[in-house]
């Protein structure tokens, strides 16, 4: 059995108080969410892209099991789908792409034209 120093005892007591306070805040927010869902009923909520992004980022950090226990205003599947779409948009390179094949360097173009002029019997006329 280990004997705690006064500083260790004070630190453990402070950690316990903070943990209890955080749990009370979480319980309040859960209850507030339940009340809001009761008031809204079956109405479908409309979120902006910014709101979706904020919810999705925080939902991903919590994980599916925690989200299912919270009873969110949006289903965990929807929140995680929003996160997947957010990541997919982040790494989508379609705005950087241009249509068509990439152009050849000037040197290669000149070489091809030079070879075509020197060898008229090669290839398509």
C-alpha positions as CSV (number, residue, x, y, z in Angstrom):
1,X,0.0,0.0,0.0
2,X,1.4,3.4,-1.0
3,X,1.0,6.4,1.1
4,X,0.1,9.6,-0.8
5,X,1.9,12.8,-0.2
6,X,-0.3,15.9,0.5
7,X,0.3,17.1,-3.1
8,X,-0.7,13.8,-4.6
9,X,-3.9,13.8,-2.5
10,X,-4.7,17.3,-3.5
11,X,-4.1,16.5,-7.2
12,X,-6.4,13.4,-7.0
13,X,-9.1,15.4,-5.2
14,X,-9.0,18.2,-7.9
15,X,-9.0,15.6,-10.7
16,X,-12.1,14.0,-9.2
17,X,-13.9,17.3,-8.9
18,X,-13.1,18.2,-12.5
19,X,-14.2,14.8,-13.7
20,X,-17.5,15.0,-11.8
21,X,-18.1,18.5,-13.2
22,X,-17.4,17.4,-16.8
23,X,-19.8,14.5,-16.4
24,X,-22.5,16.9,-15.2
25,X,-22.0,19.1,-18.2
26,X,-22.2,16.0,-20.5
27,X,-25.4,14.8,-18.8
28,X,-26.9,18.3,-19.2
29,X,-26.1,18.4,-22.9
30,X,-27.5,14.9,-23.5
31,X,-30.7,15.9,-21.8
32,X,-30.9,19.2,-23.8
33,X,-30.5,17.2,-27.0
34,X,-33.3,14.8,-26.0
35,X,-35.6,17.8,-25.3
36,X,-34.8,19.4,-28.6
37,X,-35.5,16.1,-30.5
38,X,-38.9,15.9,-28.7
39,X,-39.7,19.4,-29.7
40,X,-38.7,18.9,-33.3
41,X,-40.5,15.6,-33.6
42,X,-40.1,13.9,-37.0
43,X,-39.2,17.1,-38.8
44,X,-36.2,16.9,-41.0
45,X,-33.4,19.2,-40.0
46,X,-31.5,21.2,-42.7
47,X,-27.8,21.8,-42.0
48,X,-25.5,24.1,-43.9
49,X,-22.2,22.7,-45.2
50,X,-20.3,24.4,-42.4
51,X,-22.6,22.9,-39.8
52,X,-22.2,19.4,-41.4
53,X,-18.4,19.8,-41.4
54,X,-18.3,20.8,-37.7
55,X,-20.5,17.9,-36.6
56,X,-18.7,15.4,-38.8
57,X,-15.3,16.3,-37.5
58,X,-16.3,15.9,-33.9
59,X,-18.3,12.8,-34.6
60,X,-15.3,11.1,-36.2
61,X,-13.3,11.8,-33.1
62,X,-15.9,10.1,-30.9
63,X,-16.5,7.0,-33.0
64,X,-19.6,5.1,-33.9
65,X,-20.2,3.3,-30.5
66,X,-20.0,6.5,-28.5
67,X,-22.3,8.3,-31.0
68,X,-24.9,5.5,-30.7
69,X,-24.9,5.9,-26.9
70,X,-25.4,9.7,-27.1
71,X,-28.6,9.7,-29.1
72,X,-27.6,12.4,-31.5
73,X,-29.9,14.6,-33.6
74,X,-28.4,13.0,-36.6
75,X,-27.8,9.2,-36.9
76,X,-24.2,8.1,-36.5
77,X,-24.2,6.6,-40.0
78,X,-25.1,10.0,-41.4
79,X,-22.4,11.8,-39.4
80,X,-19.7,9.4,-40.5
81,X,-20.9,9.6,-44.1
82,X,-20.6,13.3,-43.9
83,X,-17.0,12.8,-42.7
84,X,-16.2,10.4,-45.5
85,X,-17.5,12.9,-48.1
86,X,-15.5,15.7,-46.4
87,X,-12.3,13.7,-46.7
88,X,-13.2,12.7,-50.3
89,X,-13.6,16.4,-51.2
90,X,-10.4,17.3,-49.5
91,X,-8.4,14.9,-51.6
92,X,-10.3,15.3,-54.9
93,X,-8.0,16.6,-57.5
94,X,-10.6,17.2,-60.2
95,X,-10.3,21.0,-59.9
96,X,-6.5,20.8,-60.7
97,X,-7.0,18.5,-63.7
98,X,-7.5,19.9,-67.2
99,X,-9.3,18.1,-70.0
100,X,-7.3,16.1,-72.6
101,X,-3.9,14.6,-72.7
102,X,-1.0,16.5,-71.1
103,X,1.0,18.5,-73.7
104,X,4.5,17.4,-74.9
105,X,7.5,19.6,-74.2
106,X,8.6,22.0,-76.9
107,X,11.8,20.0,-77.6
108,X,9.9,16.8,-78.3
109,X,7.4,18.6,-80.6
110,X,10.3,20.1,-82.6
111,X,12.0,16.7,-82.8
112,X,8.8,15.0,-84.0
113,X,8.3,17.7,-86.7
114,X,11.9,17.5,-87.8
115,X,11.7,13.7,-88.2
116,X,8.5,14.0,-90.1
117,X,10.0,16.5,-92.5
118,X,13.2,14.4,-93.0
119,X,11.3,11.1,-93.5
120,X,8.3,11.8,-95.7
121,X,7.6,8.1,-96.3
122,X,7.1,7.3,-92.6
123,X,3.6,7.0,-91.2
124,X,0.4,8.8,-92.0
125,X,0.5,11.6,-94.6
